[in-house]
Amino acid sequence: MSHRDVDADFLALPRHALADAALSAAHAAGASYADLRIHAITSEVVQLRDGELQSAVTDREIGLAVRVIVDGTWGFASHAELAPEVAADTARRAVGVATTLALLNAERIELAAEPVYSDVTWVSNYGIDPFTVPTADKIALLGEYSGRLMASDGVDHVSAMVMTVKEQTFYADTFGSSITQQRVRLQPALEAVAVDATAGSFESMRTLAPPTARGWEAVVGDEVWDWSTELAELPSMLAEKTKAPTVVAGPTDLVIDPTNLWLTIHESIGHATEYDRAIGYEAAYAGTSFATPDKLNTMRYGSPVMTVTADRTVEYGLATIGYDDEGVAAQSWDLVRDGIFVGYQLDRVFAPRLGHTRSNGCSYADSPHHVPIQRMANVSLQPGAEDLSTDDLISRVSDGIYIVGDKSWSIDMQRYNFQFTGQRFYRIRDGRLDGQLRDVAYQATTTDFWNSMEAVGGRQTWRLGGAFNCGKAQPGQVAAVSHGCPSALFRGVNVLNTREEAGHA
């Protein structure tokens, strides 16, 4: 929690008047429950190619949404105009939707209880509000970073981008809660490309700075991320990659860096432990889950060194918030404990269905015109009790691969069979790094992979990775989420040669 205030222009909106109008109109029209959400999102994307500006686009969206329950059935309506009479009319439309849908509803809605939070405020922890930084300054900084890469021999092209987002919400419900929140996040990235015109091929390498719920301080200077060192080293690493030998496929010991492992956590644990997906309620967008309720508290998800938490409170997490879009306070809880599957991510509707008396706060909508749905918390692999470094893990491997950075991935519709690639791959010989490799992917089933994890690094190796673009639902919604993890050692994971898999010699 920072000491910042919510922006004055959002506080100046008639938040409480809109809530009073919407909630009273919903009650008068027959709703047993109602909530109002005012939602404002501002985003800016700046993109450069070879130091030249390609685009600089700012989008702003604001509106209000009303959810109601009538005879155990949801109703939802939204509007772009923020006026009390519009809020009241929107509430009545939501009641009309619920009344129409009641005949089709086979399961009455029951909401898990939650304490009332009256007139509370939460603001995320960031230093420099990125929307106080002129766009021209953002372009200039990306251009300067691009120039450092382009000045090196062997770098033929450079792309650079930064996406910044500010999200503000006001929530009120008929239980009595009223909550105002503001958070910012940003995603910076630079990628260098080396082209072999003779062979008709290319290699690329991207910076490893993660998207984060910080401000502009994560992009300018080296205090948060050491841009100077990475940009200085990246051209030589890319040059080495272009000449690296191709990998030999087969079972291989892997040390996986947090900059790569976060994505495997996201796909094979984060999505798999969404309760709506596990019971088949969510299926059309990216499938269901093998981690069904009959396996809860019995299935061995991974080895005994595996403990995974869901956390809406971790500092700088992209899914960190004070209260979710159902007015539930942020929490932290275990999904996997000592290798055993022990928990799900829940909202106020799904919590009672699993026998929980309280939601763990996983409701979010990405727009005032989208209904809140169950979304992912920051799902993180915990570090080990023994304070092992990444070098300690590497020293345990006689012949293997160290994988750094994320790239492409694939996973099936039950979050079970998968393969992942990366940005940088290093051969491990006799406990030491011995040059780069190319064309590496690792493939496994979720439970085989996590059960092959022999050791995890200590707190010193733990880092937050994440994504801005986690998709779910129909109509599709996008959410940002972080995943923390230490470096980890896996034994005998199947490694593929991506060049051979693609049919190239």
URPECOR-V481194 format. One record per pair of residues at least 12 apart in sequence whose C-alpha atoms are under 8 Angstrom apart, sorted by sequence separation. I is the first residue (numbers start at 1). J is the second residue. D is the distance in whole Angstrom. If there is no record, write none. Layout:
I J D
I J D
This chain:
23 35 7
44 56 7
45 57 5
65 77 6
66 78 6
78 90 6
146 158 6
168 180 8
169 181 5
192 204 6
193 205 7
277 289 6
278 290 7
347 359 5
348 360 8
362 374 5
363 375 6
408 420 6
409 421 6
424 436 7
425 437 5
468 480 4
23 36 7
44 57 6
45 58 7
65 78 4
77 90 6
146 159 7
168 181 6
169 182 7
191 204 7
192 205 5
278 291 6
279 292 7
346 359 6
347 360 6
348 361 8
362 375 5
407 420 8
408 421 6
424 437 8
425 438 7
467 480 6
468 481 7
22 36 7
44 58 4
64 78 6
65 79 7
77 91 7
146 160 7
168 182 4
191 205 6
192 206 6
278 292 5
279 293 7
346 360 6
347 361 6
362 376 6
407 421 6
408 422 7
424 438 8
466 480 8
467 481 6
43 58 6
44 59 6
63 78 7
64 79 6
167 182 6
168 183 7
191 206 4
278 293 7
345 360 7
346 361 7
347 362 5
348 363 8
362 377 6
406 421 7
407 422 5
425 440 7
466 481 6
467 482 6
42 58 7
43 59 5
63 79 6
64 80 6
77 93 6
166 182 7
167 183 5
190 206 6
191 207 6
209 225 7
272 288 8
273 289 8
346 362 6
347 363 5
406 422 4
407 423 6
466 482 4
19 36 6
42 59 6
43 60 7
63 80 4
64 81 7
76 93 8
77 94 5
143 160 8
166 183 6
167 184 6
189 206 7
190 207 6
272 289 5
313 330 6
345 362 6
346 363 8
405 422 5
406 423 6
465 482 6
466 483 5
42 60 4
62 80 6
63 81 6
64 82 7
76 94 5
142 160 6
166 184 4
189 207 6
271 289 8
272 290 7
273 291 7
312 330 5
313 331 6
404 422 6
405 423 5
422 440 7
464 482 6
465 483 5
41 60 6
42 61 7
63 82 7
75 94 5
76 95 8
142 161 7
165 184 6
166 185 7
189 208 8
272 291 6
311 330 8
312 331 6
313 332 7
403 422 7
404 423 6
405 424 6
421 440 6
422 441 7
464 483 5
465 484 6
40 60 7
41 61 5
75 95 6
77 97 8
164 184 7
165 185 5
189 209 7
311 331 6
312 332 6
403 423 8
404 424 5
421 441 4
464 484 4
40 61 6
41 62 6
66 87 8
75 96 7
76 97 7
164 185 6
165 186 6
188 209 7
311 332 4
326 347 8
403 424 6
404 425 6
420 441 5
421 442 7
463 484 5
464 485 7
39 61 8
40 62 4
75 97 5
76 98 7
164 186 4
188 210 7
310 332 6
311 333 7
326 348 7
403 425 5
419 441 6
420 442 6
462 484 6
463 485 6
15 38 8
39 62 6
40 63 7
64 87 7
68 91 8
74 97 8
75 98 4
163 186 5
164 187 7
187 210 7
188 211 7
207 230 7
309 332 7
310 333 5
402 425 6
403 426 7
419 442 5
420 443 7
462 485 5
463 486 6
38 62 7
39 63 6
66 90 7
67 91 8
74 98 5
75 99 8
162 186 7
163 187 5
187 211 4
207 231 8
309 333 6
310 334 6
401 425 7
402 426 5
419 443 4
461 485 8
462 486 4
38 63 6
39 64 6
65 90 8
66 91 6
70 95 7
73 98 6
162 187 5
163 188 7
186 211 6
187 212 7
309 334 4
310 335 6
401 426 6
402 427 6
418 443 6
419 444 7
461 486 5
462 487 7
38 64 4
68 94 6
69 95 8
73 99 8
75 101 8
162 188 4
185 211 7
186 212 6
308 334 6
309 335 5
347 373 8
401 427 5
402 428 7
417 443 8
418 444 6
460 486 8
461 487 6
37 64 6
38 65 6
67 94 6
68 95 6
74 101 8
161 188 6
162 189 6
185 212 6
186 213 6
207 234 8
307 334 7
308 335 6
309 336 7
347 374 6
400 427 6
401 428 5
417 444 6
418 445 6
459 486 7
36 64 7
37 65 5
66 94 7
70 98 6
71 99 8
73 101 7
160 188 8
161 189 5
185 213 4
186 214 7
307 335 8
308 336 5
332 360 8
346 374 7
399 427 8
400 428 5
417 445 4
418 446 7
458 486 7
36 65 6
37 66 6
69 98 7
70 99 7
73 102 6
160 189 6
161 190 7
184 213 6
185 214 6
186 215 7
205 234 7
307 336 5
308 337 7
331 360 6
345 374 8
399 428 5
400 429 7
416 445 5
417 446 6
457 486 5
36 66 5
68 98 7
72 102 8
160 190 4
183 213 8
184 214 7
185 215 7
186 216 8
306 336 7
307 337 5
330 360 7
331 361 7
345 375 8
398 428 7
399 429 5
416 446 5
456 486 6
457 487 5
35 66 6
36 67 7
71 102 7
159 190 6
160 191 7
184 215 7
188 219 7
306 337 7
307 338 5
328 359 7
329 360 8
330 361 6
345 376 7
397 428 7
398 429 5
399 430 6
402 433 8
415 446 7
416 447 8
456 487 6
457 488 6
34 66 7
35 67 5
70 102 8
73 105 7
158 190 7
159 191 5
306 338 5
307 339 6
328 360 7
329 361 6
345 377 7
397 429 7
398 430 4
399 431 8
456 488 4
34 67 6
35 68 7
131 164 8
158 191 6
159 192 7
205 238 6
305 338 6
306 339 5
328 361 5
397 430 6
398 431 5
455 488 6
456 489 6
34 68 4
130 164 7
158 192 5
204 238 7
304 338 4
305 339 7
394 428 7
397 431 5
454 488 8
455 489 5
33 68 5
34 69 6
72 107 8
73 108 6
74 109 7
131 166 8
157 192 6
158 193 6
203 238 7
301 336 7
303 338 7
304 339 5
310 345 8
326 361 8
395 430 7
396 431 6
453 488 7
454 489 6
455 490 7
32 68 7
33 69 5
72 108 4
73 109 6
156 192 8
157 193 5
302 338 8
303 339 5
304 340 8
395 431 4
453 489 6
454 490 6
31 68 6
32 69 6
33 70 7
71 108 8
72 109 5
155 192 6
156 193 6
157 194 7
302 339 4
324 361 6
326 363 6
394 431 5
395 432 6
453 490 4
454 491 7
31 69 6
32 70 6
72 110 7
155 193 6
156 194 5
203 241 7
301 339 5
302 340 7
323 361 7
324 362 6
325 363 5
326 364 8
394 432 6
452 490 5
453 491 7
31 70 5
32 71 7
155 194 5
156 195 6
203 242 6
300 339 6
301 340 5
324 363 6
325 364 5
394 433 8
452 491 5
30 70 7
31 71 8
69 109 8
154 194 6
155 195 8
202 242 8
300 340 5
301 341 6
324 364 6
325 365 7
452 492 7
299 340 6
300 341 6
449 490 8
452 493 7
26 68 7
192 234 8
298 340 7
299 341 6
149 192 7
192 235 7
297 340 6
298 341 7
22 66 7
146 190 7
194 238 7
297 341 5
298 342 8
449 493 7
193 238 8
194 239 8
296 341 6
297 342 5
192 238 8
295 341 7
296 342 6
297 343 8
326 372 8
296 343 7
325 372 7
194 242 8
210 259 8
312 361 8
444 493 7
443 493 7
444 494 7
208 259 7
442 493 7
443 494 5
442 494 6
443 495 6
442 495 4
443 496 7
130 184 8
441 495 6
442 496 6
129 184 8
440 495 7
441 496 5
440 496 6
441 497 7
122 179 8
319 376 7
320 377 7
439 496 8
440 497 5
441 498 6
118 176 6
119 177 7
120 178 7
121 179 6
122 180 7
123 181 6
124 182 6
125 183 8
126 184 7
319 377 6
320 378 7
439 497 5
440 498 6
116 175 7
117 176 7
118 177 5
119 178 5
120 179 5
121 180 5
122 181 5
123 182 5
124 183 5
319 378 6
439 498 5
116 176 6
117 177 5
118 178 5
119 179 6
120 180 6
121 181 6
122 182 7
123 183 6
124 184 7
318 378 7
439 499 6
116 177 5
117 178 6
118 179 7
119 180 7
317 378 6
22 84 7
26 88 7
117 179 7
273 335 7
393 455 8
21 84 5
25 88 5
29 92 6
393 456 8
18 82 7
21 85 7
24 88 8
25 89 8
31 95 7
314 378 8
393 457 7
18 83 7
22 87 5
23 88 8
26 91 5
30 95 7
312 377 6
18 84 5
21 87 6
22 88 4
25 91 6
26 92 6
29 95 7
311 377 6
312 378 6
17 84 6
21 88 5
22 89 8
25 92 6
310 377 6
311 378 5
390 457 6
14 82 8
19 87 8
22 90 7
23 91 7
26 94 8
310 378 6
311 379 6
388 456 7
389 457 6
14 83 8
18 87 6
22 91 5
26 95 7
275 344 6
310 379 4
311 380 8
388 457 5
389 458 6
18 88 8
273 343 7
274 344 6
275 345 6
276 346 8
309 379 6
310 380 6
387 457 6
388 458 5
273 344 5
274 345 5
275 346 6
308 379 7
309 380 5
384 455 8
386 457 8
387 458 4
389 460 7
390 461 7
273 345 6
274 346 7
308 380 5
309 381 7
384 456 5
386 458 6
387 459 6
388 460 8
389 461 6
308 381 4
309 382 7
383 456 6
384 457 6
385 458 7
387 460 7
276 350 7
307 381 6
308 382 6
383 457 6
384 458 5
275 350 7
306 381 7
307 382 6
383 458 5
384 459 7
306 382 7
383 459 5
383 461 8
56 135 8
141 220 8
305 384 7
383 462 6
155 235 7
382 462 8
154 235 7
149 231 6
153 235 8
133 216 8
148 231 7
149 232 7
152 235 6
148 232 7
130 215 6
149 234 8
154 239 6
53 139 7
129 215 5
130 216 5
145 231 7
149 235 7
126 213 7
127 214 7
128 215 5
129 216 6
125 213 8
126 214 5
127 215 5
128 216 5
124 213 8
125 214 7
126 215 5
127 216 7
128 217 6
127 217 6
48 139 8
51 142 8
52 143 7
46 138 8
51 143 5
46 139 7
51 144 8
48 142 7
393 487 8
48 143 7
51 146 6
393 488 7
394 489 8
50 146 7
51 147 7
393 489 6
390 487 6
276 374 7
389 487 8
390 488 8
50 150 7
274 374 8
373 473 8
274 375 8
214 316 6
274 376 7
381 483 8
382 484 8
383 485 7
213 316 5
378 481 6
379 482 7
380 483 5
381 484 6
382 485 6
383 486 5
212 316 6
213 317 6
375 479 8
377 481 7
378 482 5
379 483 5
380 484 4
381 485 5
382 486 7
212 317 7
213 318 5
271 376 7
376 481 7
377 482 8
378 483 5
379 484 7
380 485 6
381 486 7
212 318 6
270 376 7
378 484 8
50 157 6
51 158 7
211 318 8
270 377 8
370 477 8
49 157 7
50 158 5
51 159 8
49 158 6
50 159 6
51 160 8
270 379 6
49 159 5
269 379 8
48 159 6
49 160 6
366 477 6
47 159 7
48 160 5
339 451 8
365 477 7
366 478 6
47 160 6
48 161 6
266 379 7
366 479 7
47 161 4
265 379 7
46 161 5
47 162 7
265 380 7
45 161 7
46 162 6
265 381 8
6 123 7
45 162 6
46 163 7
5 123 7
45 163 4
262 380 8
4 123 6
44 163 6
45 164 7
3 123 8
43 163 7
44 164 5
1 122 7
2 123 6
4 125 8
43 164 6
44 165 7
1 123 6
2 124 6
3 125 8
43 165 4
1 124 5
2 125 4
42 165 6
43 166 6
1 125 5
2 126 7
41 165 7
42 166 5
289 413 7
290 414 5
41 166 6
42 167 7
287 412 8
288 413 6
289 414 4
290 415 7
41 167 5
286 412 8
287 413 4
288 414 5
289 415 6
290 416 7
40 167 6
41 168 6
286 413 6
287 414 6
288 415 7
289 416 8
39 167 8
40 168 5
287 415 8
39 168 6
40 169 6
39 169 5
38 169 5
39 170 7
37 169 7
38 170 5
37 170 6
38 171 7
185 318 7
257 390 8
36 170 8
37 171 5
36 171 6
37 172 7
35 171 7
36 172 5
35 172 6
36 173 6
35 173 4
183 321 8
255 393 7
34 173 6
35 174 6
255 394 6
33 173 8
34 174 6
33 174 6
181 322 7
272 414 8
260 403 7
263 406 7
268 411 8
272 415 6
179 323 8
253 397 7
260 404 6
267 411 7
271 415 7
306 450 8
255 400 8
257 402 7
259 404 6
260 405 4
261 406 8
301 446 8
302 447 6
253 399 7
254 400 6
255 401 6
256 402 6
257 403 6
258 404 8
259 405 5
260 406 5
269 415 8
301 447 5
302 448 8
252 399 8
253 400 5
254 401 5
255 402 5
256 403 5
257 404 5
258 405 8
259 406 6
268 415 5
300 447 8
302 449 8
303 450 6
306 453 8
317 464 7
179 327 7
252 400 6
253 401 7
254 402 6
255 403 6
256 404 7
257 405 7
267 415 7
268 416 7
302 450 4
303 451 4
305 453 8
318 466 7
252 401 7
254 403 7
301 450 7
302 451 4
303 452 7
305 454 7
23 173 7
177 327 7
301 451 7
302 452 7
303 453 6
305 455 6
318 468 8
23 174 6
302 453 7
303 454 7
305 456 7
19 172 6
19 173 8
171 325 7
173 327 8
15 170 7
171 326 8
172 327 8
171 327 7
264 420 7
10 168 8
319 479 8
319 480 6
260 422 6
318 480 5
319 481 5
318 481 5
319 482 6
317 481 7
318 482 5
317 482 5
317 483 8
6 180 8
6 181 7
6 182 6
268 446 6
241 424 8
285 471 8
286 472 8
285 472 6
285 473 6
284 473 8
285 474 7
125 315 7
247 437 6
284 474 8
125 316 7
244 435 8
245 436 7
246 437 6
247 438 6
282 473 7
124 316 8
244 436 6
245 437 5
246 438 5
247 439 6
244 437 5
245 438 6
246 439 6
247 440 6
244 438 6
246 440 8
241 436 6
240 436 7
241 437 7
124 321 7
208 405 6
241 438 7
122 321 8
123 322 8
122 322 6
262 464 8
263 465 8
258 461 8
262 465 6
263 466 7
258 462 7
259 463 8
262 466 7
258 463 6
258 464 8
259 465 6
258 465 7
117 327 8
114 327 8
115 328 8
114 328 6
206 423 7
266 483 7
205 423 6
265 483 7
205 424 8
263 483 8
262 483 5
262 484 6
262 485 6
261 485 7
258 484 7
261 487 8
258 485 5
258 486 6
257 486 7
258 487 5
257 487 5
256 487 6
257 488 7
255 487 7
256 488 5
255 488 6
256 489 7
255 489 5
256 490 8
113 348 8
254 489 6
255 490 6
112 348 5
253 489 7
254 490 5
111 348 5
112 349 7
253 490 6
254 491 6
110 348 8
111 349 5
253 491 4
254 492 8
110 349 6
112 351 6
252 491 7
253 492 5
254 493 7
109 349 7
112 352 6
252 492 5
253 493 6
111 352 7
251 492 5
252 493 5
110 352 7
251 493 5
252 494 6
250 493 8
251 494 4
252 495 6
112 356 8
113 357 7
114 358 7
250 494 5
251 495 6
112 357 6
113 358 6
114 359 8
249 494 8
250 495 5
112 358 5
113 359 8
249 495 5
250 496 7
112 359 6
248 495 8
249 496 5
248 496 8
249 497 5
247 496 8
248 497 7
247 497 6
246 497 7
212 465 8
210 464 7
211 465 7
212 466 8
210 465 5
211 466 6
210 466 6
211 467 6
210 467 8
211 468 7
212 482 8
187 468 8
37 325 8
79 368 8
78 368 7
79 369 7
78 369 5
77 369 8
76 371 7
65 368 5
64 368 5
65 369 6
67 371 8
63 368 5
64 369 8
61 367 8
62 368 7
63 369 7
65 371 8
41 367 8
40 367 8
39 367 7
40 368 8
39 368 5
38 368 7
37 368 7
